């Protein structure tokens, strides 16, 4: 059974939302502030964290940033503002999706199901003891380890999935549509710019100079190409 952690200081929201999620078949944990939410996320290991942005003491941005350093758990941010800067900030800090308040419980459940389906499909697709390699990059799929020039680099869940796909099709241009379908799923409802953010993160980790990438190349108007040789 999928476990959802709700982190929001407004009990007028968490109480009915928790009940509705339980009715939909989820196990629900609730934290009423950012600090306890971070502690519960690390100790209880939920399948998805639904994280409000505006909280006193420790806001959602801080929780997301701290959590992402220690866990690949999918994070769905809740924000009362629809500003582009808020959405981009969430992606920058490692959130997987976001919803703007007010939102319907139906939409939240749809997004949670989409996140969970993508994780389950990804886990099934990983073949044991299978490796991918191209140029300086070597990926061990069953342990989800990534090495660049024999140096291990730590990748977030979606970063690993994205790099695996690009390396598996090294020398081939992979369209943005294919990347979204295979990494985020055909039912992705979030901001399409999350792909560009993840590409930038990968470049910062595997390129000698992220501003002048040699391996992950942009093919304007189409998608991205992993070029194993410089």
Secondary structure, DSSP 4 states (H G I P E B T S, - for coil): --EEEEE-S-HHHHHHHHHHHHHTT-EEEEESSHHHHHHHHHHH--SEEEEES--SSS-HHHHHHHHHHH---EEEEEES---HHHHHHHHHHT-SEEEESS--HHHHHHHHHHHHHHHHHHHHHPPTT-EEEETTEEEETTTTEEEETTEEE---HHHHHHHHHHHHTTTSEEEHHHHIIIII-TT--S-TTHHHHHHHHHHHHH-SSGGG-SSEEEETTTEEEE-S--
